[in-house]
């Protein structure tokens, strides 16, 4: 599943870093912490590896 925004891609990258032990879980906040707890390393890798070109910075979830 590709990331829908740059912010989502960055959050997935932070969560993936913590999953792999490169960063501390305690440093995660908000969406990245939720992603860390609810997604597998493979799922995070798929989101984090999404190309950023053409993606909006944020996506409105109300739609």
Phi and psi in degrees as a GROMACS rama.xvg file:
@    title "Ramachandran Plot"
@    xaxis  label "Phi"
@    yaxis  label "Psi"
@TYPE xy
-76.7648  152.135  UNK-2
-67.337  146.54  UNK-3
-93.4323  -16.1536  UNK-4
-149.512  164.658  UNK-5
-63.8617  -38.0875  UNK-6
-63.5045  -41.4149  UNK-7
-65.4726  -40.0246  UNK-8
-64.885  -41.5533  UNK-9
-66.8168  -41.3177  UNK-10
-63.527  -40.7082  UNK-11
-64.5142  -38.118  UNK-12
-63.5889  -40.5667  UNK-13
-66.0842  -43.6  UNK-14
-64.8689  -40.1944  UNK-15
-63.8775  -40.3431  UNK-16
-60.3348  -41.2672  UNK-17
-69.1315  -40.1615  UNK-18
-59.5561  -37.7694  UNK-19
-82.5112  -7.23766  UNK-20
88.6035  8.8433  UNK-21
-82.9542  -16.671  UNK-22
-138.697  163.264  UNK-23
-85.0263  137.715  UNK-24
-61.0435  -34.6711  UNK-25
-66.6836  -16.7643  UNK-26
-82.9666  -12.6339  UNK-27
-76.5584  145.506  UNK-28
-137.081  155.94  UNK-29
54.1151  -126.169  UNK-30
-62.2629  -38.0016  UNK-31
-65.873  -35.8976  UNK-32
-67.92  -41.9467  UNK-33
-62.4556  -42.2378  UNK-34
-63.6865  -41.958  UNK-35
-57.0322  -43.1198  UNK-36
-79.8721  -26.8882  UNK-37
-108.756  -8.05746  UNK-38
-121.399  152.195  UNK-39
-80.3394  166.142  UNK-40
-61.2067  -37.8293  UNK-41
-63.955  -44.2936  UNK-42
-62.9782  -42.953  UNK-43
-63.9926  -39.3825  UNK-44
-62.3671  -40.8811  UNK-45
-62.8745  -43.5721  UNK-46
-67.8986  -44.4109  UNK-47
-69.0115  -27.2368  UNK-48
-87.6029  1.52538  UNK-49
-62.4936  137.739  UNK-50
-66.8995  140.021  UNK-51
-87.0513  -21.6885  UNK-52
-58.1641  127.183  UNK-53
84.8242  -2.66226  UNK-54
-87.524  142.574  UNK-55
-73.3979  158.798  UNK-56
-64.2138  -43.2383  UNK-57
-137.085  156.405  UNK-58
-121.565  136.177  UNK-59
-77.4062  119.785  UNK-60
-80.4288  -7.44361  UNK-61
-73.7739  -13.2341  UNK-62
